[in-house]
Amino acid sequence: MLDLHGTPLPIIPQMIDDFIDNAVELGLERVQIIHGKGKSRLKYITYQQLTRNPAVARIHDAPPDSGGWGRSIVWLKSGGKEKT
């Protein structure tokens, strides 16, 4: 899980790419990114970066009891283990 609260905006894209690369290397099927609800600026940056990443298969908001639209579930194209 990657929590972006308090992270300076300019470094978020690289953090997300590194996080996804690490997850792929570990063989994970899905990961979670917490960007918070707020004004949704972190969510926008997160989605923009994830949609550019070739390892990402799909992105969904977490269920309401797990953070809802303040947390994204990211499914990876390759992976074997499921870990959140």
Biopython code that builds the backbone (N, CA, C, O; Angstrom):
import numpy as np
from Bio.PDB.StructureBuilder import StructureBuilder

atoms = [
    (1, "MET", "N", (0.840, -1.166, 0.000)),
    (1, "MET", "CA", (0.000, 0.000, 0.000)),
    (1, "MET", "C", (0.893, 1.240, 0.000)),
    (1, "MET", "O", (1.908, 1.304, 0.693)),
    (2, "LEU", "N", (0.483, 2.210, -0.793)),
    (2, "LEU", "CA", (1.205, 3.475, -0.871)),
    (2, "LEU", "C", (0.274, 4.577, -0.378)),
    (2, "LEU", "O", (-0.824, 4.747, -0.907)),
    (3, "ASP", "N", (0.706, 5.321, 0.628)),
    (3, "ASP", "CA", (-0.080, 6.429, 1.168)),
    (3, "ASP", "C", (0.585, 7.735, 0.736)),
    (3, "ASP", "O", (1.726, 8.015, 1.102)),
    (4, "LEU", "N", (-0.141, 8.523, -0.041)),
    (4, "LEU", "CA", (0.412, 9.758, -0.599)),
    (4, "LEU", "C", (0.137, 11.000, 0.240)),
    (4, "LEU", "O", (0.540, 12.098, -0.143)),
    (5, "HIS", "N", (-0.536, 10.851, 1.369)),
    (5, "HIS", "CA", (-0.815, 12.017, 2.217)),
    (5, "HIS", "C", (0.478, 12.723, 2.592)),
    (5, "HIS", "O", (1.427, 12.091, 3.054)),
    (6, "GLY", "N", (0.512, 14.025, 2.394)),
    (6, "GLY", "CA", (1.661, 14.827, 2.786)),
    (6, "GLY", "C", (2.831, 14.778, 1.819)),
    (6, "GLY", "O", (3.861, 15.404, 2.070)),
    (7, "THR", "N", (2.698, 14.050, 0.722)),
    (7, "THR", "CA", (3.785, 13.937, -0.252)),
    (7, "THR", "C", (3.796, 15.165, -1.159)),
    (7, "THR", "O", (2.744, 15.561, -1.660)),
    (8, "PRO", "N", (4.952, 15.772, -1.380)),
    (8, "PRO", "CA", (5.024, 16.910, -2.309)),
    (8, "PRO", "C", (4.580, 16.486, -3.715)),
    (8, "PRO", "O", (5.019, 15.458, -4.231)),
    (9, "LEU", "N", (3.717, 17.278, -4.316)),
    (9, "LEU", "CA", (3.152, 16.931, -5.621)),
    (9, "LEU", "C", (4.180, 16.602, -6.704)),
    (9, "LEU", "O", (3.955, 15.672, -7.479)),
    (10, "PRO", "N", (5.300, 17.328, -6.789)),
    (10, "PRO", "CA", (6.241, 17.033, -7.885)),
    (10, "PRO", "C", (6.856, 15.634, -7.852)),
    (10, "PRO", "O", (7.285, 15.133, -8.892)),
    (11, "ILE", "N", (6.909, 14.994, -6.686)),
    (11, "ILE", "CA", (7.551, 13.672, -6.643)),
    (11, "ILE", "C", (6.551, 12.515, -6.725)),
    (11, "ILE", "O", (6.956, 11.354, -6.787)),
    (12, "ILE", "N", (5.264, 12.818, -6.725)),
    (12, "ILE", "CA", (4.256, 11.755, -6.756)),
    (12, "ILE", "C", (4.360, 10.865, -7.996)),
    (12, "ILE", "O", (4.322, 9.644, -7.847)),
    (13, "PRO", "N", (4.488, 11.406, -9.205)),
    (13, "PRO", "CA", (4.557, 10.513, -10.368)),
    (13, "PRO", "C", (5.679, 9.475, -10.272)),
    (13, "PRO", "O", (5.461, 8.306, -10.590)),
    (14, "GLN", "N", (6.857, 9.879, -9.843)),
    (14, "GLN", "CA", (7.967, 8.931, -9.736)),
    (14, "GLN", "C", (7.714, 7.921, -8.620)),
    (14, "GLN", "O", (8.051, 6.745, -8.756)),
    (15, "MET", "N", (7.120, 8.378, -7.517)),
    (15, "MET", "CA", (6.790, 7.453, -6.425)),
    (15, "MET", "C", (5.826, 6.375, -6.899)),
    (15, "MET", "O", (5.998, 5.198, -6.581)),
    (16, "ILE", "N", (4.817, 6.774, -7.656)),
    (16, "ILE", "CA", (3.835, 5.823, -8.165)),
    (16, "ILE", "C", (4.496, 4.836, -9.119)),
    (16, "ILE", "O", (4.271, 3.630, -9.016)),
    (17, "ASP", "N", (5.303, 5.332, -10.041)),
    (17, "ASP", "CA", (5.993, 4.432, -10.979)),
    (17, "ASP", "C", (6.889, 3.444, -10.243)),
    (17, "ASP", "O", (6.901, 2.257, -10.569)),
    (18, "ASP", "N", (7.630, 3.915, -9.267)),
    (18, "ASP", "CA", (8.512, 3.032, -8.493)),
    (18, "ASP", "C", (7.695, 1.996, -7.718)),
    (18, "ASP", "O", (8.081, 0.830, -7.640)),
    (19, "PHE", "N", (6.576, 2.419, -7.152)),
    (19, "PHE", "CA", (5.701, 1.521, -6.404)),
    (19, "PHE", "C", (5.149, 0.416, -7.316)),
    (19, "PHE", "O", (5.150, -0.757, -6.945)),
    (20, "ILE", "N", (4.684, 0.796, -8.494)),
    (20, "ILE", "CA", (4.139, -0.185, -9.444)),
    (20, "ILE", "C", (5.246, -1.117, -9.925)),
    (20, "ILE", "O", (5.038, -2.328, -10.006)),
    (21, "ASP", "N", (6.410, -0.576, -10.244)),
    (21, "ASP", "CA", (7.546, -1.426, -10.671)),
    (21, "ASP", "C", (7.887, -2.456, -9.603)),
    (21, "ASP", "O", (8.129, -3.622, -9.914)),
    (22, "ASN", "N", (7.908, -2.032, -8.357)),
    (22, "ASN", "CA", (8.212, -2.931, -7.251)),
    (22, "ASN", "C", (7.137, -4.017, -7.116)),
    (22, "ASN", "O", (7.455, -5.186, -6.896)),
    (23, "ALA", "N", (5.881, -3.628, -7.247)),
    (23, "ALA", "CA", (4.780, -4.588, -7.147)),
    (23, "ALA", "C", (4.862, -5.636, -8.247)),
    (23, "ALA", "O", (4.626, -6.819, -8.000)),
    (24, "VAL", "N", (5.194, -5.210, -9.455)),
    (24, "VAL", "CA", (5.343, -6.147, -10.575)),
    (24, "VAL", "C", (6.502, -7.096, -10.301)),
    (24, "VAL", "O", (6.391, -8.303, -10.515)),
    (25, "GLU", "N", (7.602, -6.548, -9.833)),
    (25, "GLU", "CA", (8.775, -7.364, -9.520)),
    (25, "GLU", "C", (8.455, -8.411, -8.441)),
    (25, "GLU", "O", (8.984, -9.522, -8.471)),
    (26, "LEU", "N", (7.599, -8.051, -7.506)),
    (26, "LEU", "CA", (7.198, -8.979, -6.443)),
    (26, "LEU", "C", (6.125, -9.965, -6.897)),
    (26, "LEU", "O", (5.785, -10.898, -6.170)),
    (27, "GLY", "N", (5.600, -9.758, -8.092)),
    (27, "GLY", "CA", (4.585, -10.657, -8.621)),
    (27, "GLY", "C", (3.194, -10.426, -8.055)),
    (27, "GLY", "O", (2.373, -11.344, -8.029)),
    (28, "LEU", "N", (2.922, -9.203, -7.600)),
    (28, "LEU", "CA", (1.615, -8.913, -7.016)),
    (28, "LEU", "C", (0.565, -8.734, -8.107)),
    (28, "LEU", "O", (0.863, -8.284, -9.213)),
    (29, "GLU", "N", (-0.651, -9.091, -7.773)),
    (29, "GLU", "CA", (-1.772, -8.961, -8.704)),
    (29, "GLU", "C", (-2.454, -7.603, -8.567)),
    (29, "GLU", "O", (-2.926, -7.034, -9.552)),
    (30, "ARG", "N", (-2.502, -7.092, -7.345)),
    (30, "ARG", "CA", (-3.120, -5.788, -7.118)),
    (30, "ARG", "C", (-2.467, -5.095, -5.930)),
    (30, "ARG", "O", (-1.880, -5.729, -5.053)),
    (31, "VAL", "N", (-2.590, -3.772, -5.934)),
    (31, "VAL", "CA", (-2.060, -2.939, -4.864)),
    (31, "VAL", "C", (-3.075, -1.839, -4.563)),
    (31, "VAL", "O", (-4.055, -1.663, -5.287)),
    (32, "GLN", "N", (-2.824, -1.112, -3.496)),
    (32, "GLN", "CA", (-3.694, -0.012, -3.121)),
    (32, "GLN", "C", (-2.884, 1.266, -2.985)),
    (32, "GLN", "O", (-1.744, 1.258, -2.520)),
    (33, "ILE", "N", (-3.500, 2.361, -3.402)),
    (33, "ILE", "CA", (-2.893, 3.681, -3.242)),
    (33, "ILE", "C", (-3.907, 4.571, -2.532)),
    (33, "ILE", "O", (-5.045, 4.723, -2.976)),
    (34, "ILE", "N", (-3.467, 5.153, -1.420)),
    (34, "ILE", "CA", (-4.315, 6.080, -0.672)),
    (34, "ILE", "C", (-3.953, 7.495, -1.094)),
    (34, "ILE", "O", (-2.814, 7.932, -0.934)),
    (35, "HIS", "N", (-4.933, 8.204, -1.634)),
    (35, "HIS", "CA", (-4.712, 9.585, -2.065)),
    (35, "HIS", "C", (-5.616, 10.541, -1.326)),
    (35, "HIS", "O", (-5.464, 11.757, -1.450)),
    (36, "GLY", "N", (-6.561, 10.014, -0.554)),
    (36, "GLY", "CA", (-7.458, 10.845, 0.224)),
    (36, "GLY", "C", (-8.601, 11.411, -0.609)),
    (36, "GLY", "O", (-8.615, 11.316, -1.836)),
    (37, "LYS", "N", (-9.540, 11.992, 0.087)),
    (37, "LYS", "CA", (-10.733, 12.520, -0.575)),
    (37, "LYS", "C", (-10.576, 14.005, -0.874)),
    (37, "LYS", "O", (-10.734, 14.410, -2.026)),
    (38, "GLY", "N", (-10.285, 14.795, 0.080)),
    (38, "GLY", "CA", (-9.997, 16.224, -0.083)),
    (38, "GLY", "C", (-10.562, 16.857, -1.334)),
    (38, "GLY", "O", (-11.732, 16.665, -1.666)),
    (39, "LYS", "N", (-9.732, 17.609, -2.023)),
    (39, "LYS", "CA", (-10.133, 18.275, -3.260)),
    (39, "LYS", "C", (-9.871, 17.395, -4.481)),
    (39, "LYS", "O", (-10.067, 17.827, -5.617)),
    (40, "SER", "N", (-9.436, 16.181, -4.244)),
    (40, "SER", "CA", (-9.192, 15.172, -5.277)),
    (40, "SER", "C", (-7.994, 15.475, -6.174)),
    (40, "SER", "O", (-7.835, 14.843, -7.219)),
    (41, "ARG", "N", (-7.155, 16.423, -5.789)),
    (41, "ARG", "CA", (-5.973, 16.721, -6.606)),
    (41, "ARG", "C", (-5.007, 15.541, -6.615)),
    (41, "ARG", "O", (-4.470, 15.186, -7.663)),
    (42, "LEU", "N", (-4.786, 14.934, -5.454)),
    (42, "LEU", "CA", (-3.911, 13.765, -5.397)),
    (42, "LEU", "C", (-4.496, 12.612, -6.213)),
    (42, "LEU", "O", (-3.764, 11.882, -6.881)),
    (43, "LYS", "N", (-5.811, 12.458, -6.154)),
    (43, "LYS", "CA", (-6.446, 11.388, -6.930)),
    (43, "LYS", "C", (-6.249, 11.643, -8.424)),
    (43, "LYS", "O", (-5.934, 10.718, -9.173)),
    (44, "TYR", "N", (-6.427, 12.864, -8.854)),
    (44, "TYR", "CA", (-6.250, 13.198, -10.265)),
    (44, "TYR", "C", (-4.828, 12.877, -10.729)),
    (44, "TYR", "O", (-4.638, 12.239, -11.764)),
    (45, "ILE", "N", (-3.844, 13.316, -9.969)),
    (45, "ILE", "CA", (-2.439, 13.045, -10.321)),
    (45, "ILE", "C", (-2.185, 11.541, -10.325)),
    (45, "ILE", "O", (-1.505, 11.023, -11.211)),
    (46, "THR", "N", (-2.732, 10.846, -9.337)),
    (46, "THR", "CA", (-2.558, 9.394, -9.242)),
    (46, "THR", "C", (-3.134, 8.702, -10.470)),
    (46, "THR", "O", (-2.463, 7.876, -11.088)),
    (47, "TYR", "N", (-4.363, 9.030, -10.825)),
    (47, "TYR", "CA", (-4.994, 8.399, -11.986)),
    (47, "TYR", "C", (-4.264, 8.723, -13.278)),
    (47, "TYR", "O", (-4.106, 7.858, -14.140)),
    (48, "GLN", "N", (-3.824, 9.952, -13.414)),
    (48, "GLN", "CA", (-3.073, 10.316, -14.623)),
    (48, "GLN", "C", (-1.816, 9.469, -14.760)),
    (48, "GLN", "O", (-1.511, 8.981, -15.849)),
    (49, "GLN", "N", (-1.098, 9.293, -13.682)),
    (49, "GLN", "CA", (0.143, 8.518, -13.716)),
    (49, "GLN", "C", (-0.144, 7.037, -13.943)),
    (49, "GLN", "O", (0.549, 6.381, -14.720)),
    (50, "LEU", "N", (-1.154, 6.514, -13.273)),
    (50, "LEU", "CA", (-1.469, 5.098, -13.421)),
    (50, "LEU", "C", (-1.939, 4.759, -14.828)),
    (50, "LEU", "O", (-1.605, 3.691, -15.343)),
    (51, "THR", "N", (-2.700, 5.636, -15.459)),
    (51, "THR", "CA", (-3.174, 5.353, -16.817)),
    (51, "THR", "C", (-2.038, 5.383, -17.832)),
    (51, "THR", "O", (-2.173, 4.822, -18.920)),
    (52, "ARG", "N", (-0.948, 6.014, -17.506)),
    (52, "ARG", "CA", (0.235, 6.034, -18.390)),
    (52, "ARG", "C", (1.141, 4.829, -18.190)),
    (52, "ARG", "O", (2.004, 4.554, -19.023)),
    (53, "ASN", "N", (0.951, 4.112, -17.094)),
    (53, "ASN", "CA", (1.849, 3.010, -16.757)),
    (53, "ASN", "C", (1.398, 1.733, -17.467)),
    (53, "ASN", "O", (0.271, 1.281, -17.264)),
    (54, "PRO", "N", (2.265, 1.148, -18.296)),
    (54, "PRO", "CA", (1.882, -0.038, -19.069)),
    (54, "PRO", "C", (1.620, -1.289, -18.230)),
    (54, "PRO", "O", (1.042, -2.249, -18.739)),
    (55, "ALA", "N", (2.021, -1.305, -16.984)),
    (55, "ALA", "CA", (1.806, -2.469, -16.122)),
    (55, "ALA", "C", (0.420, -2.474, -15.476)),
    (55, "ALA", "O", (0.011, -3.480, -14.898)),
    (56, "VAL", "N", (-0.299, -1.367, -15.570)),
    (56, "VAL", "CA", (-1.600, -1.237, -14.913)),
    (56, "VAL", "C", (-2.705, -1.739, -15.844)),
    (56, "VAL", "O", (-2.842, -1.283, -16.979)),
    (57, "ALA", "N", (-3.490, -2.694, -15.326)),
    (57, "ALA", "CA", (-4.607, -3.243, -16.099)),
    (57, "ALA", "C", (-5.881, -2.425, -15.881)),
    (57, "ALA", "O", (-6.568, -2.077, -16.841)),
    (58, "ARG", "N", (-6.192, -2.122, -14.634)),
    (58, "ARG", "CA", (-7.382, -1.329, -14.335)),
    (58, "ARG", "C", (-7.268, -0.714, -12.940)),
    (58, "ARG", "O", (-6.459, -1.130, -12.112)),
    (59, "ILE", "N", (-8.115, 0.293, -12.717)),
    (59, "ILE", "CA", (-8.110, 1.050, -11.466)),
    (59, "ILE", "C", (-9.558, 1.203, -11.015)),
    (59, "ILE", "O", (-10.434, 1.532, -11.815)),
    (60, "HIS", "N", (-9.801, 0.966, -9.744)),
    (60, "HIS", "CA", (-11.141, 1.129, -9.183)),
    (60, "HIS", "C", (-11.044, 1.809, -7.831)),
    (60, "HIS", "O", (-10.039, 1.683, -7.133)),
    (61, "ASP", "N", (-12.095, 2.531, -7.466)),
    (61, "ASP", "CA", (-12.191, 3.035, -6.100)),
    (61, "ASP", "C", (-12.350, 1.851, -5.163)),
    (61, "ASP", "O", (-12.929, 0.829, -5.531)),
    (62, "ALA", "N", (-11.843, 1.992, -3.971)),
    (62, "ALA", "CA", (-12.001, 0.955, -2.951)),
    (62, "ALA", "C", (-13.471, 0.895, -2.523)),
    (62, "ALA", "O", (-14.209, 1.863, -2.704)),
    (63, "PRO", "N", (-13.892, -0.226, -1.963)),
    (63, "PRO", "CA", (-15.247, -0.291, -1.419)),
    (63, "PRO", "C", (-15.423, 0.769, -0.322)),
    (63, "PRO", "O", (-14.446, 1.176, 0.307)),
    (64, "PRO", "N", (-16.656, 1.213, -0.093)),
    (64, "PRO", "CA", (-16.899, 2.257, 0.912)),
    (64, "PRO", "C", (-16.324, 1.944, 2.292)),
    (64, "PRO", "O", (-15.861, 2.850, 2.984)),
    (65, "ASP", "N", (-16.345, 0.688, 2.697)),
    (65, "ASP", "CA", (-15.835, 0.343, 4.023)),
    (65, "ASP", "C", (-14.312, 0.242, 4.075)),
    (65, "ASP", "O", (-13.736, -0.021, 5.131)),
    (66, "SER", "N", (-13.658, 0.456, 2.918)),
    (66, "SER", "CA", (-12.193, 0.401, 2.849)),
    (66, "SER", "C", (-11.579, 1.700, 2.352)),
    (66, "SER", "O", (-10.435, 1.710, 1.898)),
    (67, "GLY", "N", (-12.314, 2.778, 2.433)),
    (67, "GLY", "CA", (-11.770, 4.067, 2.018)),
    (67, "GLY", "C", (-12.511, 4.724, 0.872)),
    (67, "GLY", "O", (-12.331, 5.914, 0.616)),
    (68, "GLY", "N", (-13.351, 3.954, 0.175)),
    (68, "GLY", "CA", (-14.140, 4.525, -0.916)),
    (68, "GLY", "C", (-13.295, 5.255, -1.936)),
    (68, "GLY", "O", (-12.240, 4.769, -2.342)),
    (69, "TRP", "N", (-13.757, 6.423, -2.352)),
    (69, "TRP", "CA", (-13.056, 7.161, -3.406)),
    (69, "TRP", "C", (-11.769, 7.834, -2.918)),
    (69, "TRP", "O", (-11.112, 8.532, -3.689)),
    (70, "GLY", "N", (-11.409, 7.636, -1.670)),
    (70, "GLY", "CA", (-10.143, 8.153, -1.148)),
    (70, "GLY", "C", (-8.993, 7.162, -1.269)),
    (70, "GLY", "O", (-7.856, 7.462, -0.906)),
    (71, "ARG", "N", (-9.312, 5.961, -1.792)),
    (71, "ARG", "CA", (-8.302, 4.912, -1.953)),
    (71, "ARG", "C", (-8.577, 4.206, -3.280)),
    (71, "ARG", "O", (-9.728, 3.907, -3.601)),
    (72, "SER", "N", (-7.534, 3.945, -4.041)),
    (72, "SER", "CA", (-7.689, 3.255, -5.316)),
    (72, "SER", "C", (-7.093, 1.855, -5.251)),
    (72, "SER", "O", (-6.023, 1.638, -4.683)),
    (73, "ILE", "N", (-7.821, 0.907, -5.853)),
    (73, "ILE", "CA", (-7.327, -0.450, -6.010)),
    (73, "ILE", "C", (-6.774, -0.527, -7.430)),
    (73, "ILE", "O", (-7.468, -0.201, -8.393)),
    (74, "VAL", "N", (-5.536, -0.954, -7.552)),
    (74, "VAL", "CA", (-4.855, -0.999, -8.850)),
    (74, "VAL", "C", (-4.553, -2.448, -9.188)),
    (74, "VAL", "O", (-3.816, -3.121, -8.467)),
    (75, "TRP", "N", (-5.124, -2.928, -10.285)),
    (75, "TRP", "CA", (-4.880, -4.287, -10.771)),
    (75, "TRP", "C", (-3.759, -4.242, -11.786)),
    (75, "TRP", "O", (-3.754, -3.402, -12.686)),
    (76, "LEU", "N", (-2.822, -5.138, -11.641)),
    (76, "LEU", "CA", (-1.654, -5.162, -12.525)),
    (76, "LEU", "C", (-1.823, -6.214, -13.618)),
    (76, "LEU", "O", (-2.499, -7.224, -13.425)),
    (77, "LYS", "N", (-1.203, -5.964, -14.761)),
    (77, "LYS", "CA", (-1.331, -6.875, -15.896)),
    (77, "LYS", "C", (-0.637, -8.201, -15.669)),
    (77, "LYS", "O", (-1.085, -9.241, -16.152)),
    (78, "SER", "N", (0.440, -8.158, -14.944)),
    (78, "SER", "CA", (1.149, -9.425, -14.666)),
    (78, "SER", "C", (1.314, -9.541, -13.174)),
    (78, "SER", "O", (1.464, -8.540, -12.474)),
    (79, "GLY", "N", (1.286, -10.733, -12.703)),
    (79, "GLY", "CA", (1.437, -10.955, -11.278)),
    (79, "GLY", "C", (0.852, -12.297, -10.912)),
    (79, "GLY", "O", (0.076, -12.875, -11.674)),
    (80, "GLY", "N", (1.209, -12.778, -9.786)),
    (80, "GLY", "CA", (0.714, -14.071, -9.376)),
    (80, "GLY", "C", (0.074, -14.034, -8.018)),
    (80, "GLY", "O", (-0.944, -14.689, -7.793)),
    (81, "LYS", "N", (0.650, -13.282, -7.106)),
    (81, "LYS", "CA", (0.130, -13.230, -5.745)),
    (81, "LYS", "C", (-0.785, -12.031, -5.598)),
    (81, "LYS", "O", (-0.596, -11.004, -6.250)),
    (82, "GLU", "N", (-1.755, -12.169, -4.753)),
    (82, "GLU", "CA", (-2.631, -11.054, -4.451)),
    (82, "GLU", "C", (-2.299, -10.530, -3.074)),
    (82, "GLU", "O", (-2.301, -11.279, -2.098)),
    (83, "LYS", "N", (-2.014, -9.244, -2.994)),
    (83, "LYS", "CA", (-1.674, -8.673, -1.697)),
    (83, "LYS", "C", (-2.170, -7.234, -1.677)),
    (83, "LYS", "O", (-2.004, -6.493, -2.645)),
    (84, "THR", "N", (-2.771, -6.855, -0.576)),
    (84, "THR", "CA", (-3.263, -5.477, -0.449)),
    (84, "THR", "C", (-2.753, -4.854, 0.816)),
    (84, "THR", "O", (-3.059, -3.696, 1.101)),
]
sb = StructureBuilder()
sb.init_structure("model")
sb.init_model(0)
sb.init_chain("A")
sb.init_seg("    ")
for serial, (resi, resn, name, xyz) in enumerate(atoms, 1):
    if name == "N":
        sb.init_residue(resn, " ", resi, " ")
    sb.init_atom(name, np.array(xyz, "f"), 0.0, 1.0, " ", f" {name:<3s}", serial, name[0])
structure = sb.get_structure()
